[in-house]
Amino acid sequence: MKELVEVITKALVDEPDQVVVTEKTEGKTTVIEVHVAEGDMGKVIGKQGRIAKAIRSVVKAAAAKEDKKVVVDIT
Protein backbone atom coordinates (compact mmCIF):
# COMPACT_ATOMS: atom_id res chain seq x y z
CA MET A 1 0.00 0.00 0.00
CA LYS A 2 2.81 2.37 0.89
CA GLU A 3 4.35 2.08 -2.57
CA LEU A 4 0.99 2.72 -4.24
CA VAL A 5 0.42 5.94 -2.30
CA GLU A 6 4.01 7.04 -2.91
CA VAL A 7 3.78 6.59 -6.69
CA ILE A 8 0.45 8.44 -6.93
CA THR A 9 1.61 11.31 -4.72
CA LYS A 10 4.96 11.79 -6.47
CA ALA A 11 3.17 12.02 -9.81
CA LEU A 12 1.02 14.90 -8.52
CA VAL A 13 3.60 17.20 -6.90
CA ASP A 14 6.28 19.59 -8.20
CA GLU A 15 8.89 18.41 -5.68
CA PRO A 16 8.73 14.60 -5.65
CA ASP A 17 11.94 14.24 -3.61
CA GLN A 18 10.21 15.91 -0.64
CA VAL A 19 7.43 13.32 -0.52
CA VAL A 20 7.75 11.10 2.56
CA VAL A 21 5.35 8.21 3.04
CA THR A 22 5.33 6.24 6.31
CA GLU A 23 3.28 3.20 7.21
CA LYS A 24 2.23 2.27 10.75
CA THR A 25 0.20 -0.77 11.75
CA GLU A 26 -2.13 -0.41 14.71
CA GLY A 27 -3.92 -3.71 15.25
CA LYS A 28 -5.92 -4.52 12.12
CA THR A 29 -5.67 -0.96 10.82
CA THR A 30 -2.76 0.38 8.79
CA VAL A 31 -2.17 4.14 8.83
CA ILE A 32 -0.30 5.62 5.87
CA GLU A 33 1.00 9.14 6.51
CA VAL A 34 1.94 11.31 3.53
CA HIS A 35 4.16 14.35 4.07
CA VAL A 36 4.65 16.78 1.15
CA ALA A 37 6.23 20.20 0.68
CA GLU A 38 4.09 23.13 1.81
CA GLY A 39 3.59 24.37 -1.74
CA ASP A 40 2.43 20.96 -2.95
CA MET A 41 -0.22 20.47 -0.29
CA GLY A 42 -2.98 21.95 -2.46
CA LYS A 43 -2.09 19.70 -5.37
CA VAL A 44 -2.38 16.57 -3.26
CA ILE A 45 -5.62 17.63 -1.57
CA GLY A 46 -7.26 19.15 -4.67
CA LYS A 47 -10.32 21.35 -4.94
CA GLN A 48 -12.78 20.47 -2.19
CA GLY A 49 -10.56 17.48 -1.31
CA ARG A 50 -11.37 15.58 -4.50
CA ILE A 51 -7.85 14.31 -5.19
CA ALA A 52 -7.33 13.25 -1.57
CA LYS A 53 -10.67 11.45 -1.68
CA ALA A 54 -9.67 9.69 -4.91
CA ILE A 55 -6.35 8.56 -3.40
CA ARG A 56 -8.20 7.19 -0.37
CA SER A 57 -10.70 5.38 -2.63
CA VAL A 58 -7.95 3.68 -4.63
CA VAL A 59 -6.12 2.60 -1.48
CA LYS A 60 -9.35 1.39 0.12
CA ALA A 61 -10.13 -0.74 -2.96
CA ALA A 62 -6.63 -2.23 -2.96
CA ALA A 63 -6.86 -2.91 0.79
CA ALA A 64 -10.24 -4.60 0.40
CA LYS A 65 -8.65 -7.18 -1.91
CA GLU A 66 -6.24 -8.07 0.90
CA ASP A 67 -9.00 -7.89 3.56
CA LYS A 68 -7.30 -5.02 5.42
CA LYS A 69 -8.32 -1.56 6.62
CA VAL A 70 -6.09 1.31 5.53
CA VAL A 71 -6.31 4.98 6.51
CA VAL A 72 -4.47 7.64 4.47
CA ASP A 73 -3.44 10.78 6.39
CA ILE A 74 -2.08 13.71 4.38
CA THR A 75 0.04 16.25 6.25
PDB file of N, CA, C and O in Angstrom:
ATOM      1  N   MET A   1       0.816  -1.197   0.000  1.00  0.00           N
ATOM      2  CA  MET A   1       0.000   0.000   0.000  1.00  0.00           C
ATOM      3  C   MET A   1       0.865   1.268   0.000  1.00  0.00           C
ATOM      4  O   MET A   1       0.570   2.247  -0.685  1.00  0.00           O
ATOM      5  N   LYS A   2       1.928   1.214   0.782  1.00  0.00           N
ATOM      6  CA  LYS A   2       2.805   2.374   0.893  1.00  0.00           C
ATOM      7  C   LYS A   2       3.354   2.782  -0.478  1.00  0.00           C
ATOM      8  O   LYS A   2       3.393   3.966  -0.814  1.00  0.00           O
ATOM      9  N   GLU A   3       3.772   1.797  -1.254  1.00  0.00           N
ATOM     10  CA  GLU A   3       4.350   2.081  -2.567  1.00  0.00           C
ATOM     11  C   GLU A   3       3.305   2.693  -3.502  1.00  0.00           C
ATOM     12  O   GLU A   3       3.613   3.597  -4.279  1.00  0.00           O
ATOM     13  N   LEU A   4       2.080   2.202  -3.423  1.00  0.00           N
ATOM     14  CA  LEU A   4       0.990   2.721  -4.242  1.00  0.00           C
ATOM     15  C   LEU A   4       0.745   4.193  -3.957  1.00  0.00           C
ATOM     16  O   LEU A   4       0.641   4.996  -4.884  1.00  0.00           O
ATOM     17  N   VAL A   5       0.653   4.551  -2.691  1.00  0.00           N
ATOM     18  CA  VAL A   5       0.421   5.945  -2.300  1.00  0.00           C
ATOM     19  C   VAL A   5       1.604   6.810  -2.712  1.00  0.00           C
ATOM     20  O   VAL A   5       1.421   7.942  -3.160  1.00  0.00           O
ATOM     21  N   GLU A   6       2.804   6.288  -2.564  1.00  0.00           N
ATOM     22  CA  GLU A   6       4.010   7.038  -2.910  1.00  0.00           C
ATOM     23  C   GLU A   6       4.067   7.352  -4.404  1.00  0.00           C
ATOM     24  O   GLU A   6       4.396   8.475  -4.788  1.00  0.00           O
ATOM     25  N   VAL A   7       3.754   6.381  -5.241  1.00  0.00           N
ATOM     26  CA  VAL A   7       3.777   6.586  -6.693  1.00  0.00           C
ATOM     27  C   VAL A   7       2.732   7.618  -7.111  1.00  0.00           C
ATOM     28  O   VAL A   7       3.022   8.510  -7.908  1.00  0.00           O
ATOM     29  N   ILE A   8       1.528   7.499  -6.577  1.00  0.00           N
ATOM     30  CA  ILE A   8       0.451   8.436  -6.925  1.00  0.00           C
ATOM     31  C   ILE A   8       0.813   9.852  -6.486  1.00  0.00           C
ATOM     32  O   ILE A   8       0.653  10.804  -7.249  1.00  0.00           O
ATOM     33  N   THR A   9       1.298   9.985  -5.263  1.00  0.00           N
ATOM     34  CA  THR A   9       1.615  11.311  -4.716  1.00  0.00           C
ATOM     35  C   THR A   9       2.766  11.966  -5.465  1.00  0.00           C
ATOM     36  O   THR A   9       2.703  13.156  -5.774  1.00  0.00           O
ATOM     37  N   LYS A  10       3.817  11.208  -5.760  1.00  0.00           N
ATOM     38  CA  LYS A  10       4.960  11.786  -6.469  1.00  0.00           C
ATOM     39  C   LYS A  10       4.590  12.247  -7.869  1.00  0.00           C
ATOM     40  O   LYS A  10       5.198  13.181  -8.392  1.00  0.00           O
ATOM     41  N   ALA A  11       3.605  11.610  -8.480  1.00  0.00           N
ATOM     42  CA  ALA A  11       3.165  12.018  -9.814  1.00  0.00           C
ATOM     43  C   ALA A  11       2.396  13.342  -9.775  1.00  0.00           C
ATOM     44  O   ALA A  11       2.306  14.034 -10.789  1.00  0.00           O
ATOM     45  N   LEU A  12       1.850  13.692  -8.630  1.00  0.00           N
ATOM     46  CA  LEU A  12       1.018  14.899  -8.524  1.00  0.00           C
ATOM     47  C   LEU A  12       1.804  16.167  -8.175  1.00  0.00           C
ATOM     48  O   LEU A  12       1.390  17.266  -8.545  1.00  0.00           O
ATOM     49  N   VAL A  13       2.917  16.034  -7.476  1.00  0.00           N
ATOM     50  CA  VAL A  13       3.600  17.196  -6.898  1.00  0.00           C
ATOM     51  C   VAL A  13       4.720  17.729  -7.794  1.00  0.00           C
ATOM     52  O   VAL A  13       5.172  17.057  -8.720  1.00  0.00           O
ATOM     53  N   ASP A  14       5.159  18.973  -7.487  1.00  0.00           N
ATOM     54  CA  ASP A  14       6.277  19.594  -8.199  1.00  0.00           C
ATOM     55  C   ASP A  14       7.627  19.151  -7.635  1.00  0.00           C
ATOM     56  O   ASP A  14       8.625  19.114  -8.355  1.00  0.00           O
ATOM     57  N   GLU A  15       7.651  18.814  -6.340  1.00  0.00           N
ATOM     58  CA  GLU A  15       8.890  18.411  -5.683  1.00  0.00           C
ATOM     59  C   GLU A  15       8.771  16.977  -5.166  1.00  0.00           C
ATOM     60  O   GLU A  15       8.544  16.764  -3.975  1.00  0.00           O
ATOM     61  N   PRO A  16       8.925  15.993  -6.059  1.00  0.00           N
ATOM     62  CA  PRO A  16       8.727  14.601  -5.646  1.00  0.00           C
ATOM     63  C   PRO A  16       9.759  14.086  -4.643  1.00  0.00           C
ATOM     64  O   PRO A  16       9.485  13.122  -3.928  1.00  0.00           O
ATOM     65  N   ASP A  17      10.952  14.713  -4.574  1.00  0.00           N
ATOM     66  CA  ASP A  17      11.945  14.236  -3.614  1.00  0.00           C
ATOM     67  C   ASP A  17      11.577  14.606  -2.178  1.00  0.00           C
ATOM     68  O   ASP A  17      12.155  14.060  -1.238  1.00  0.00           O
ATOM     69  N   GLN A  18      10.624  15.526  -1.991  1.00  0.00           N
ATOM     70  CA  GLN A  18      10.212  15.915  -0.637  1.00  0.00           C
ATOM     71  C   GLN A  18       9.002  15.121  -0.146  1.00  0.00           C
ATOM     72  O   GLN A  18       8.490  15.384   0.942  1.00  0.00           O
ATOM     73  N   VAL A  19       8.547  14.162  -0.932  1.00  0.00           N
ATOM     74  CA  VAL A  19       7.425  13.320  -0.518  1.00  0.00           C
ATOM     75  C   VAL A  19       7.951  12.222   0.395  1.00  0.00           C
ATOM     76  O   VAL A  19       8.853  11.471   0.023  1.00  0.00           O
ATOM     77  N   VAL A  20       7.379  12.134   1.595  1.00  0.00           N
ATOM     78  CA  VAL A  20       7.754  11.101   2.558  1.00  0.00           C
ATOM     79  C   VAL A  20       6.484  10.342   2.939  1.00  0.00           C
ATOM     80  O   VAL A  20       5.515  10.933   3.417  1.00  0.00           O
ATOM     81  N   VAL A  21       6.500   9.045   2.725  1.00  0.00           N
ATOM     82  CA  VAL A  21       5.351   8.206   3.044  1.00  0.00           C
ATOM     83  C   VAL A  21       5.764   7.195   4.108  1.00  0.00           C
ATOM     84  O   VAL A  21       6.708   6.429   3.911  1.00  0.00           O
ATOM     85  N   THR A  22       5.047   7.195   5.247  1.00  0.00           N
ATOM     86  CA  THR A  22       5.334   6.241   6.312  1.00  0.00           C
ATOM     87  C   THR A  22       4.113   5.368   6.550  1.00  0.00           C
ATOM     88  O   THR A  22       2.978   5.790   6.328  1.00  0.00           O
ATOM     89  N   GLU A  23       4.358   4.167   6.996  1.00  0.00           N
ATOM     90  CA  GLU A  23       3.281   3.202   7.211  1.00  0.00           C
ATOM     91  C   GLU A  23       3.380   2.669   8.634  1.00  0.00           C
ATOM     92  O   GLU A  23       4.431   2.180   9.049  1.00  0.00           O
ATOM     93  N   LYS A  24       2.279   2.765   9.382  1.00  0.00           N
ATOM     94  CA  LYS A  24       2.233   2.266  10.754  1.00  0.00           C
ATOM     95  C   LYS A  24       1.062   1.304  10.867  1.00  0.00           C
ATOM     96  O   LYS A  24      -0.021   1.574  10.348  1.00  0.00           O
ATOM     97  N   THR A  25       1.276   0.189  11.542  1.00  0.00           N
ATOM     98  CA  THR A  25       0.203  -0.773  11.746  1.00  0.00           C
ATOM     99  C   THR A  25      -0.250  -0.708  13.197  1.00  0.00           C
ATOM    100  O   THR A  25       0.548  -0.865  14.121  1.00  0.00           O
ATOM    101  N   GLU A  26      -1.544  -0.475  13.380  1.00  0.00           N
ATOM    102  CA  GLU A  26      -2.130  -0.407  14.713  1.00  0.00           C
ATOM    103  C   GLU A  26      -3.251  -1.441  14.775  1.00  0.00           C
ATOM    104  O   GLU A  26      -4.392  -1.148  14.417  1.00  0.00           O
ATOM    105  N   GLY A  27      -2.927  -2.634  15.223  1.00  0.00           N
ATOM    106  CA  GLY A  27      -3.922  -3.707  15.251  1.00  0.00           C
ATOM    107  C   GLY A  27      -4.239  -4.166  13.844  1.00  0.00           C
ATOM    108  O   GLY A  27      -3.338  -4.563  13.104  1.00  0.00           O
ATOM    109  N   LYS A  28      -5.512  -4.119  13.459  1.00  0.00           N
ATOM    110  CA  LYS A  28      -5.915  -4.522  12.116  1.00  0.00           C
ATOM    111  C   LYS A  28      -5.883  -3.353  11.140  1.00  0.00           C
ATOM    112  O   LYS A  28      -6.064  -3.538   9.936  1.00  0.00           O
ATOM    113  N   THR A  29      -5.655  -2.152  11.657  1.00  0.00           N
ATOM    114  CA  THR A  29      -5.669  -0.957  10.819  1.00  0.00           C
ATOM    115  C   THR A  29      -4.253  -0.510  10.493  1.00  0.00           C
ATOM    116  O   THR A  29      -3.383  -0.476  11.363  1.00  0.00           O
ATOM    117  N   THR A  30      -4.036  -0.170   9.232  1.00  0.00           N
ATOM    118  CA  THR A  30      -2.760   0.377   8.791  1.00  0.00           C
ATOM    119  C   THR A  30      -2.961   1.855   8.488  1.00  0.00           C
ATOM    120  O   THR A  30      -3.876   2.223   7.750  1.00  0.00           O
ATOM    121  N   VAL A  31      -2.103   2.703   9.058  1.00  0.00           N
ATOM    122  CA  VAL A  31      -2.166   4.144   8.825  1.00  0.00           C
ATOM    123  C   VAL A  31      -1.002   4.533   7.925  1.00  0.00           C
ATOM    124  O   VAL A  31       0.159   4.285   8.249  1.00  0.00           O
ATOM    125  N   ILE A  32      -1.326   5.144   6.792  1.00  0.00           N
ATOM    126  CA  ILE A  32      -0.302   5.618   5.866  1.00  0.00           C
ATOM    127  C   ILE A  32      -0.283   7.137   5.954  1.00  0.00           C
ATOM    128  O   ILE A  32      -1.274   7.796   5.638  1.00  0.00           O
ATOM    129  N   GLU A  33       0.849   7.690   6.384  1.00  0.00           N
ATOM    130  CA  GLU A  33       1.005   9.140   6.507  1.00  0.00           C
ATOM    131  C   GLU A  33       1.808   9.656   5.323  1.00  0.00           C
ATOM    132  O   GLU A  33       2.866   9.121   4.993  1.00  0.00           O
ATOM    133  N   VAL A  34       1.291  10.702   4.688  1.00  0.00           N
ATOM    134  CA  VAL A  34       1.941  11.307   3.528  1.00  0.00           C
ATOM    135  C   VAL A  34       2.354  12.720   3.906  1.00  0.00           C
ATOM    136  O   VAL A  34       1.516  13.536   4.290  1.00  0.00           O
ATOM    137  N   HIS A  35       3.643  13.007   3.799  1.00  0.00           N
ATOM    138  CA  HIS A  35       4.162  14.351   4.067  1.00  0.00           C
ATOM    139  C   HIS A  35       4.681  14.921   2.748  1.00  0.00           C
ATOM    140  O   HIS A  35       5.490  14.289   2.068  1.00  0.00           O
ATOM    141  N   VAL A  36       4.213  16.119   2.388  1.00  0.00           N
ATOM    142  CA  VAL A  36       4.652  16.776   1.155  1.00  0.00           C
ATOM    143  C   VAL A  36       5.126  18.191   1.477  1.00  0.00           C
ATOM    144  O   VAL A  36       4.904  18.698   2.577  1.00  0.00           O
ATOM    145  N   ALA A  37       5.777  18.816   0.507  1.00  0.00           N
ATOM    146  CA  ALA A  37       6.228  20.198   0.679  1.00  0.00           C
ATOM    147  C   ALA A  37       5.009  21.104   0.838  1.00  0.00           C
ATOM    148  O   ALA A  37       3.927  20.802   0.333  1.00  0.00           O
ATOM    149  N   GLU A  38       5.196  22.195   1.532  1.00  0.00           N
ATOM    150  CA  GLU A  38       4.092  23.132   1.811  1.00  0.00           C
ATOM    151  C   GLU A  38       3.404  23.609   0.536  1.00  0.00           C
ATOM    152  O   GLU A  38       2.178  23.720   0.503  1.00  0.00           O
ATOM    153  N   GLY A  39       4.161  23.889  -0.497  1.00  0.00           N
ATOM    154  CA  GLY A  39       3.588  24.374  -1.742  1.00  0.00           C
ATOM    155  C   GLY A  39       2.826  23.316  -2.529  1.00  0.00           C
ATOM    156  O   GLY A  39       2.007  23.648  -3.386  1.00  0.00           O
ATOM    157  N   ASP A  40       3.089  22.059  -2.245  1.00  0.00           N
ATOM    158  CA  ASP A  40       2.434  20.961  -2.954  1.00  0.00           C
ATOM    159  C   ASP A  40       1.183  20.444  -2.242  1.00  0.00           C
ATOM    160  O   ASP A  40       0.481  19.579  -2.766  1.00  0.00           O
ATOM    161  N   MET A  41       0.910  20.963  -1.070  1.00  0.00           N
ATOM    162  CA  MET A  41      -0.225  20.472  -0.286  1.00  0.00           C
ATOM    163  C   MET A  41      -1.546  20.601  -1.051  1.00  0.00           C
ATOM    164  O   MET A  41      -2.366  19.682  -1.038  1.00  0.00           O
ATOM    165  N   GLY A  42      -1.745  21.720  -1.703  1.00  0.00           N
ATOM    166  CA  GLY A  42      -2.983  21.946  -2.457  1.00  0.00           C
ATOM    167  C   GLY A  42      -3.142  20.990  -3.622  1.00  0.00           C
ATOM    168  O   GLY A  42      -4.258  20.599  -3.966  1.00  0.00           O
ATOM    169  N   LYS A  43      -2.031  20.614  -4.225  1.00  0.00           N
ATOM    170  CA  LYS A  43      -2.088  19.696  -5.368  1.00  0.00           C
ATOM    171  C   LYS A  43      -2.479  18.287  -4.922  1.00  0.00           C
ATOM    172  O   LYS A  43      -3.150  17.564  -5.658  1.00  0.00           O
ATOM    173  N   VAL A  44      -2.068  17.906  -3.745  1.00  0.00           N
ATOM    174  CA  VAL A  44      -2.381  16.569  -3.256  1.00  0.00           C
ATOM    175  C   VAL A  44      -3.814  16.510  -2.714  1.00  0.00           C
ATOM    176  O   VAL A  44      -4.491  15.490  -2.841  1.00  0.00           O
ATOM    177  N   ILE A  45      -4.263  17.606  -2.115  1.00  0.00           N
ATOM    178  CA  ILE A  45      -5.624  17.630  -1.572  1.00  0.00           C
ATOM    179  C   ILE A  45      -6.640  17.897  -2.676  1.00  0.00           C
ATOM    180  O   ILE A  45      -7.683  17.243  -2.724  1.00  0.00           O
ATOM    181  N   GLY A  46      -6.355  18.839  -3.557  1.00  0.00           N
ATOM    182  CA  GLY A  46      -7.260  19.149  -4.665  1.00  0.00           C
ATOM    183  C   GLY A  46      -8.409  20.042  -4.240  1.00  0.00           C
ATOM    184  O   GLY A  46      -8.600  20.311  -3.054  1.00  0.00           O
ATOM    185  N   LYS A  47      -9.175  20.498  -5.226  1.00  0.00           N
ATOM    186  CA  LYS A  47     -10.323  21.351  -4.943  1.00  0.00           C
ATOM    187  C   LYS A  47     -11.370  20.555  -4.190  1.00  0.00           C
ATOM    188  O   LYS A  47     -11.787  19.480  -4.621  1.00  0.00           O
ATOM    189  N   GLN A  48     -11.783  21.096  -3.067  1.00  0.00           N
ATOM    190  CA  GLN A  48     -12.782  20.468  -2.189  1.00  0.00           C
ATOM    191  C   GLN A  48     -12.379  19.058  -1.780  1.00  0.00           C
ATOM    192  O   GLN A  48     -13.241  18.233  -1.472  1.00  0.00           O
ATOM    193  N   GLY A  49     -11.066  18.768  -1.774  1.00  0.00           N
ATOM    194  CA  GLY A  49     -10.563  17.482  -1.315  1.00  0.00           C
ATOM    195  C   GLY A  49     -10.789  16.333  -2.274  1.00  0.00           C
ATOM    196  O   GLY A  49     -10.734  15.171  -1.873  1.00  0.00           O
ATOM    197  N   ARG A  50     -11.042  16.639  -3.528  1.00  0.00           N
ATOM    198  CA  ARG A  50     -11.368  15.582  -4.500  1.00  0.00           C
ATOM    199  C   ARG A  50     -10.205  14.636  -4.768  1.00  0.00           C
ATOM    200  O   ARG A  50     -10.400  13.424  -4.858  1.00  0.00           O
ATOM    201  N   ILE A  51      -9.003  15.176  -4.894  1.00  0.00           N
ATOM    202  CA  ILE A  51      -7.848  14.311  -5.192  1.00  0.00           C
ATOM    203  C   ILE A  51      -7.527  13.433  -3.979  1.00  0.00           C
ATOM    204  O   ILE A  51      -7.243  12.244  -4.124  1.00  0.00           O
ATOM    205  N   ALA A  52      -7.573  14.024  -2.788  1.00  0.00           N
ATOM    206  CA  ALA A  52      -7.329  13.249  -1.572  1.00  0.00           C
ATOM    207  C   ALA A  52      -8.367  12.139  -1.433  1.00  0.00           C
ATOM    208  O   ALA A  52      -8.035  11.019  -1.046  1.00  0.00           O
ATOM    209  N   LYS A  53      -9.595  12.444  -1.742  1.00  0.00           N
ATOM    210  CA  LYS A  53     -10.669  11.452  -1.679  1.00  0.00           C
ATOM    211  C   LYS A  53     -10.430  10.334  -2.688  1.00  0.00           C
ATOM    212  O   LYS A  53     -10.675   9.165  -2.391  1.00  0.00           O
ATOM    213  N   ALA A  54      -9.955  10.689  -3.879  1.00  0.00           N
ATOM    214  CA  ALA A  54      -9.671   9.693  -4.911  1.00  0.00           C
ATOM    215  C   ALA A  54      -8.520   8.780  -4.488  1.00  0.00           C
ATOM    216  O   ALA A  54      -8.577   7.569  -4.703  1.00  0.00           O
ATOM    217  N   ILE A  55      -7.480   9.357  -3.890  1.00  0.00           N
ATOM    218  CA  ILE A  55      -6.351   8.557  -3.396  1.00  0.00           C
ATOM    219  C   ILE A  55      -6.846   7.571  -2.342  1.00  0.00           C
ATOM    220  O   ILE A  55      -6.486   6.393  -2.363  1.00  0.00           O
ATOM    221  N   ARG A  56      -7.672   8.061  -1.425  1.00  0.00           N
ATOM    222  CA  ARG A  56      -8.205   7.188  -0.369  1.00  0.00           C
ATOM    223  C   ARG A  56      -9.071   6.077  -0.953  1.00  0.00           C
ATOM    224  O   ARG A  56      -9.044   4.947  -0.466  1.00  0.00           O
ATOM    225  N   SER A  57      -9.839   6.394  -1.999  1.00  0.00           N
ATOM    226  CA  SER A  57     -10.696   5.383  -2.628  1.00  0.00           C
ATOM    227  C   SER A  57      -9.876   4.282  -3.289  1.00  0.00           C
ATOM    228  O   SER A  57     -10.208   3.102  -3.172  1.00  0.00           O
ATOM    229  N   VAL A  58      -8.813   4.663  -3.978  1.00  0.00           N
ATOM    230  CA  VAL A  58      -7.950   3.677  -4.632  1.00  0.00           C
ATOM    231  C   VAL A  58      -7.288   2.784  -3.596  1.00  0.00           C
ATOM    232  O   VAL A  58      -7.233   1.566  -3.767  1.00  0.00           O
ATOM    233  N   VAL A  59      -6.789   3.376  -2.532  1.00  0.00           N
ATOM    234  CA  VAL A  59      -6.122   2.601  -1.482  1.00  0.00           C
ATOM    235  C   VAL A  59      -7.127   1.689  -0.777  1.00  0.00           C
ATOM    236  O   VAL A  59      -6.812   0.543  -0.454  1.00  0.00           O
ATOM    237  N   LYS A  60      -8.327   2.197  -0.541  1.00  0.00           N
ATOM    238  CA  LYS A  60      -9.354   1.391   0.115  1.00  0.00           C
ATOM    239  C   LYS A  60      -9.720   0.180  -0.741  1.00  0.00           C
ATOM    240  O   LYS A  60      -9.911  -0.916  -0.213  1.00  0.00           O
ATOM    241  N   ALA A  61      -9.820   0.368  -2.054  1.00  0.00           N
ATOM    242  CA  ALA A  61     -10.134  -0.737  -2.956  1.00  0.00           C
ATOM    243  C   ALA A  61      -9.010  -1.771  -2.964  1.00  0.00           C
ATOM    244  O   ALA A  61      -9.272  -2.974  -2.953  1.00  0.00           O
ATOM    245  N   ALA A  62      -7.768  -1.310  -2.984  1.00  0.00           N
ATOM    246  CA  ALA A  62      -6.628  -2.233  -2.965  1.00  0.00           C
ATOM    247  C   ALA A  62      -6.561  -2.976  -1.627  1.00  0.00           C
ATOM    248  O   ALA A  62      -6.211  -4.155  -1.587  1.00  0.00           O
ATOM    249  N   ALA A  63      -6.894  -2.290  -0.544  1.00  0.00           N
ATOM    250  CA  ALA A  63      -6.861  -2.915   0.786  1.00  0.00           C
ATOM    251  C   ALA A  63      -7.984  -3.932   0.933  1.00  0.00           C
ATOM    252  O   ALA A  63      -7.820  -4.945   1.613  1.00  0.00           O
ATOM    253  N   ALA A  64      -9.110  -3.673   0.308  1.00  0.00           N
ATOM    254  CA  ALA A  64     -10.241  -4.600   0.397  1.00  0.00           C
ATOM    255  C   ALA A  64      -9.893  -5.947  -0.239  1.00  0.00           C
ATOM    256  O   ALA A  64     -10.357  -6.990   0.222  1.00  0.00           O
ATOM    257  N   LYS A  65      -9.089  -5.926  -1.281  1.00  0.00           N
ATOM    258  CA  LYS A  65      -8.654  -7.176  -1.910  1.00  0.00           C
ATOM    259  C   LYS A  65      -7.836  -8.025  -0.941  1.00  0.00           C
ATOM    260  O   LYS A  65      -7.883  -9.254  -0.992  1.00  0.00           O
ATOM    261  N   GLU A  66      -7.091  -7.370  -0.064  1.00  0.00           N
ATOM    262  CA  GLU A  66      -6.244  -8.068   0.898  1.00  0.00           C
ATOM    263  C   GLU A  66      -6.928  -8.218   2.253  1.00  0.00           C
ATOM    264  O   GLU A  66      -6.318  -8.693   3.211  1.00  0.00           O
ATOM    265  N   ASP A  67      -8.205  -7.811   2.334  1.00  0.00           N
ATOM    266  CA  ASP A  67      -8.997  -7.894   3.562  1.00  0.00           C
ATOM    267  C   ASP A  67      -8.346  -7.121   4.715  1.00  0.00           C
ATOM    268  O   ASP A  67      -8.228  -7.627   5.831  1.00  0.00           O
ATOM    269  N   LYS A  68      -7.929  -5.891   4.422  1.00  0.00           N
ATOM    270  CA  LYS A  68      -7.304  -5.024   5.419  1.00  0.00           C
ATOM    271  C   LYS A  68      -8.036  -3.695   5.471  1.00  0.00           C
ATOM    272  O   LYS A  68      -8.820  -3.374   4.577  1.00  0.00           O
ATOM    273  N   LYS A  69      -7.778  -2.920   6.525  1.00  0.00           N
ATOM    274  CA  LYS A  69      -8.317  -1.565   6.618  1.00  0.00           C
ATOM    275  C   LYS A  69      -7.135  -0.599   6.602  1.00  0.00           C
ATOM    276  O   LYS A  69      -6.207  -0.724   7.401  1.00  0.00           O
ATOM    277  N   VAL A  70      -7.183   0.363   5.685  1.00  0.00           N
ATOM    278  CA  VAL A  70      -6.087   1.312   5.529  1.00  0.00           C
ATOM    279  C   VAL A  70      -6.640   2.726   5.607  1.00  0.00           C
ATOM    280  O   VAL A  70      -7.657   3.045   4.991  1.00  0.00           O
ATOM    281  N   VAL A  71      -5.949   3.576   6.380  1.00  0.00           N
ATOM    282  CA  VAL A  71      -6.315   4.979   6.513  1.00  0.00           C
ATOM    283  C   VAL A  71      -5.171   5.804   5.927  1.00  0.00           C
ATOM    284  O   VAL A  71      -4.009   5.567   6.256  1.00  0.00           O
ATOM    285  N   VAL A  72      -5.489   6.780   5.056  1.00  0.00           N
ATOM    286  CA  VAL A  72      -4.467   7.643   4.469  1.00  0.00           C
ATOM    287  C   VAL A  72      -4.584   9.020   5.123  1.00  0.00           C
ATOM    288  O   VAL A  72      -5.644   9.645   5.095  1.00  0.00           O
ATOM    289  N   ASP A  73      -3.483   9.482   5.710  1.00  0.00           N
ATOM    290  CA  ASP A  73      -3.440  10.776   6.395  1.00  0.00           C
ATOM    291  C   ASP A  73      -2.447  11.673   5.658  1.00  0.00           C
ATOM    292  O   ASP A  73      -1.264  11.344   5.566  1.00  0.00           O
ATOM    293  N   ILE A  74      -2.922  12.803   5.133  1.00  0.00           N
ATOM    294  CA  ILE A  74      -2.081  13.711   4.376  1.00  0.00           C
ATOM    295  C   ILE A  74      -1.719  14.910   5.244  1.00  0.00           C
ATOM    296  O   ILE A  74      -2.593  15.630   5.727  1.00  0.00           O
ATOM    297  N   THR A  75      -0.410  15.114   5.436  1.00  0.00           N
ATOM    298  CA  THR A  75       0.044  16.248   6.254  1.00  0.00           C
ATOM    299  C   THR A  75       1.122  17.017   5.538  1.00  0.00           C
ATOM    300  O   THR A  75       1.630  18.005   6.066  1.00  0.00           O
TER     301      THR A  75
END
